[in-house]
Amino acid sequence: KAIVEKEKISVEEKNGIAECAALLIDENDSIMIASGTTVQALAKFIKPKNKLTVITSSLYVVMHLIHDKNIEILQLGGYIRHSSGSVIGSYAEHVLGNISCSKLFLGVDGLNLEYGLSTTNLEEAQLNRKMLASAQKIIVLADSSKLGKKSFAKICDFDQIHELITDKG
């Protein structure tokens, strides 16, 4: 499904998850936001008092944050996936090799205790692994419909994440 269709699903849950995740952002933080509708919702709730640095693969996240002068944005470059409005590829991966940030907010298509975290696209999974390596804390944002599911491309094992924010379902 395209992102414009996906963002109409579980809207209330995604907004609740995003609002909760926004509370984890500290003053003068540097964070990474991956792609997907739940982490995209996070961008709507980010209101920094001081400087915040955001590294993202998502064009939608940039469009939400671009008007806030307190937010410095590093948009990763590469090939744009039409279905997600996010970049993939070696350009983005290369930049991440020179970055360290405090937190990664990651969205997933599947979250399974045995299989781990997964997404529908192999190249996106590869970029997500690079993001994991560049972040000190991994925070997964996933509504309960993703729990127990396996998607095509594995991102990482379940024990590599530090926090999971989900809804009551």
C-alpha positions in Angstrom: 0.0 0.0 0.0 1.1 3.6 -0.7 1.8 5.9 2.2 -1.3 8.0 1.5 -3.5 4.9 2.0 -1.5 3.7 5.0 -1.7 7.0 6.9 -5.5 6.6 7.0 -5.2 3.3 8.9 -5.2 3.3 12.8 -4.8 7.1 12.9 -5.8 7.5 16.6 -3.3 4.7 17.6 -0.5 6.2 15.5 -1.1 9.7 17.0 -1.1 8.3 20.5 2.1 6.4 19.9 3.7 9.5 18.3 2.7 11.8 21.1 4.2 9.4 23.6 7.4 9.1 21.6 7.8 12.9 21.4 8.2 13.0 25.2 11.4 11.0 24.8 13.1 13.8 22.9 15.5 15.9 25.1 16.6 19.5 24.7 19.5 20.0 22.2 19.1 16.3 21.1 20.1 14.8 17.8 17.7 12.2 16.7 17.0 10.0 13.6 13.6 9.4 12.2 13.2 6.6 9.7 10.3 6.2 7.3 6.7 5.1 7.7 3.4 6.6 8.8 3.8 6.1 12.6 7.2 7.8 12.7 5.8 10.4 10.3 3.1 11.1 12.9 5.9 11.7 15.4 7.0 14.8 13.4 3.7 16.5 14.1 4.3 16.3 17.9 7.9 17.6 17.9 8.0 21.1 19.4 11.6 21.8 20.7 12.2 24.6 23.1 15.9 24.8 22.0 17.9 23.3 19.1 17.1 19.9 17.8 18.9 18.0 15.0 16.8 15.6 13.0 18.3 13.2 10.5 15.7 11.5 8.3 15.1 9.4 5.2 11.5 10.6 5.0 10.5 13.5 2.8 7.2 13.7 4.7 9.0 14.1 8.0 11.0 17.0 6.5 7.8 18.7 5.3 6.3 18.5 8.8 9.4 20.0 10.5 10.7 22.5 7.9 8.8 25.5 9.4 10.4 25.2 12.9 13.5 27.3 13.1 14.7 25.4 16.2 15.1 22.2 14.1 18.1 21.6 12.0 17.3 18.9 9.4 19.7 16.6 7.6 17.7 15.0 4.8 19.4 11.8 3.7 19.8 11.5 -0.1 19.3 8.7 -2.5 16.6 7.1 -4.6 13.1 8.0 -3.6 10.6 5.2 -3.0 7.3 6.4 -4.4 5.3 4.1 -2.1 6.8 5.6 1.1 8.2 9.0 0.2 11.5 8.0 1.6 15.0 7.5 0.3 17.0 4.3 0.0 20.4 3.4 -1.3 24.2 3.8 -0.9 24.2 7.7 -0.7 22.1 7.7 2.5 24.0 4.7 3.9 27.4 6.5 3.3 26.3 9.6 5.2 25.1 7.5 8.2 28.7 6.1 8.4 29.8 9.5 9.7 27.0 10.2 12.1 26.1 9.3 15.7 22.8 10.4 17.3 21.1 9.7 20.6 17.9 8.1 19.4 16.5 6.4 16.3 12.7 6.3 15.9 12.0 3.4 13.7 8.7 2.3 12.1 8.3 -1.3 11.0 5.8 -3.5 9.0 6.3 -6.6 11.1 7.4 -7.2 14.7 7.8 -10.9 15.6 9.6 -12.3 18.7 11.3 -15.1 16.7 11.9 -13.4 13.3 12.5 -9.9 14.6 11.7 -6.6 13.0 10.9 -6.4 9.3 9.8 -4.2 6.4 8.5 -4.8 2.9 11.6 -3.5 1.1 15.0 -5.1 1.1 16.9 -1.8 0.5 14.9 0.0 3.2 15.8 -2.8 5.7 19.5 -2.3 4.8 19.2 1.5 5.4 17.4 0.8 8.7 20.3 -1.4 9.8 22.8 1.4 9.0 20.5 3.7 11.1 20.6 1.2 14.0 24.4 1.3 13.9 24.4 5.2 14.1 22.1 5.5 17.1 22.7 4.9 20.8 19.1 4.1 21.5 16.6 2.3 19.2 12.9 3.2 19.8 10.4 1.3 17.7 7.0 2.9 17.0 4.4 0.3 15.9 0.7 0.0 16.3 -0.6 -3.3 17.5 -1.6 -4.5 14.0 2.2 -5.1 13.4 2.7 -7.3 16.4 3.3 -11.0 15.5 3.7 -10.2 11.8 6.6 -11.0 9.5 7.3 -8.9 6.5 9.6 -9.6 3.6 12.9 -8.0 4.6 14.4 -8.5 8.1 15.8 -5.4 9.8 17.2 -6.8 13.0 16.5 -9.1 15.9 14.1 -8.1 18.6 16.8 -7.9 21.3 18.5 -5.1 19.4 15.8 -2.6 20.2 15.7 -0.6 23.5 12.1 0.5 23.6 8.8 -0.4 21.8 5.9 2.1 21.9 2.6 0.7 20.8 -1.1 1.0 21.6 -3.3 -0.9 24.0 -4.2 -3.5 21.4 
